[in-house]
């Protein structure tokens, strides 16, 4: 059921509904006219308030999308990127420190 239909059928005053959920009336109108989607938390509150009559999937246009999981790399692949090349700044710093020690 759409939010607009729920409010009309249950004769819930929009002001009361907004006060109960802690949202502004202008935000409610944007939800009703589908100009804005509620956050997941607000969608859960609306579903709970309506006792399941207005499901989350009706509030969020795209519905629930399956998560795209990234491929998991083995520990060896992850650490390959962290290997410090031979001519790294750290190696240069060590060489400079050795030269300074030799001069002192």
Protein Blocks (a to p, Z undefined) as FASTA:
>chain_A
ZZklmmmmnopafklmmmmnopafklmmmmmnopaccdfklmmmmmmmnnomagfklmmm
nlpadddddddddfklmmmmmpccfkbmklmmmmmmmmmmmmZZ
